Amino acid sequence: MSWGTELWDQFDNLEKHTQWGIDVLEKYIKFVKERTEIELSYAKQLRNLSKKYQPKKNSKEEEEYRYTSTRAFLATLNEMNDYAGQHEVISENMTSLITGELTRYVQELKQERKSHFHDGRKAQQHIETCWKQLEASKRRFERDCKEADRAQQYFEKMDADINVTKADVEKARQQAQLRHQMAEDSKAEYSSTLQKFNSEQHDHYYTHIPNIFQKIQEMEERRIVRIGESMKTFAEVDRQVIPIIGKCLDEITKAAESIDHKNDSQLVIEAFKSGFEPPGDIDFEDFTQPMKRTVSESSLSNSRGDGKSEPKFGGKSKGKLWPFIKKNKLMSLLTSPHQPPPPPPASASPSAVPNGPQSPKQQKEPLSHRFNEFMTSKPKIHCFRSLKRGLSLKLGAGPEDFSNLPPEQRRKKLQQKVDELNKDIQKEMDQRDALTKMKDVYIKNPQMGDAASVDHRLAELGQNIEKLRLEVQKFEGWLAEVEGRLPMRSEQARRQSGLYEAQNTSAVNSCAQDRESSPDGSYTEEQSQETEMKVPATDFDDEFDDEEPLPTIGTCKALYTFEGQNEGTISVAEGEMLYVIEEDKGDGWTRIRRNEDEEGYVPTSYVEVYLDKNAKDEYKSLQKISE
């Protein structure tokens, strides 16, 4: 089966067919290019998708990835990133192994095809030239034969005519002979040309054209084989990454199988467990009889002094106060001293001891009135505005011993701090050991360095280690204290019965004291501290991060020396000038500021206030807006 013998007369069709073959190859190259672009785009989208859902550094999302389900999701994101990488490999391999190679091959194929068809056209032109020569020789032979025949007829006519002279007859005879000779020469030439043409034609159709067509056939077959190999490569490129993609999918499956719902549930307990006991039963309050304010566990107006007579609930009821108090009331409790200000030193009152609490007797209200006051009282917006600075004065950025957290969370924080400090100690000890070895080397080989140059750094490391160890001891002490306070399982039933009553008592008493003195006139520093320290600082940080410090509304001069020993107060010296940032709200306290880091409350009677009228008006307008 050869194109040269079977398709000897299909030169034009073969030319069209081979051009169509090149077009098919170029179409396949374009297809592969578009496939590589799709793979790159897909890989890019997968990477962007993986990046979009990756946890942001130093964000709350990082804490969420301690759960097995979120860790499995993170593993899935990482595997999808690798999965995208394999699609990039597919694109690169197809570009190099198929698109690039076929593009070069198409250029070579076009050149080869052009050369073969150029040779075919030359062969056709040559055979056409031979045919024209044969036709010319044939026409000349035909013309000479006709002229020789006419010359012979003219000679015979002249020879038969008696009137024609002998000279004319001889001339006619010579002309006839000449024409016969020319006809013979034309015949010989025509015969020679014909033989030559037949030979050329035989070579053309049996040698030249078959050879050219055979080359064209081989070229076309190579093109077909090449496109088939490219299609195999196309599949092989995909097949090569299938094992890696399979591994990615296996890792995703493995990550999914590693999800432990029980472990995640335990992590939720560890993250949010407060360590408080559930509240006990609430006693029935009989409103059909006048309420007698007796000292009992269910009384909501227990004085602090009476509360101390029940050590059974001393620390626990206070510790349980914060989960049940409304946020705005709790903030109000924290922003100013819950104690009447002391009178000036010149006062002759029996209670005129600086910083000493007064004990005015007030008529006790029914339980329902006090409870309604707690539930319906409107929060003071100035407490919210001053919360951040108030908390920073009382708690700092957060108490060092994490006493603002529930017991269980506090234990975890303290344990974490102890672990961090132990790591720091180990690092310092490693550095000290390394420097000690270096010093020994310097002592043995003085030319390598001065041993005394290391002593200063060794002393610093020793001091750092000692400081860190003291810190560890401090935090371990707090940790032991917390672990000792956490209730055991066996104690729960015994403690549940009275906790809620004592809790309600503390809550209502504390809320009723907002900007007022306590109902029975007693106030203890312990209550203030316990209430303050039980507020998680993190609950408010996010809400008030953008809060600006209070503006100054005037100045004041200290008339007497005041020792601010209670939480939220500030010490002043007689004659000292300070800034006023909050007026007396009727509770006998004025809020002042010494500098950016020192502010607090002083008794209004201890200072002489000079208010800036414009600042005061602006402050009042802002206060009205906030209310």
Disulfide bonds with the S-S distance in Angstrom:
none
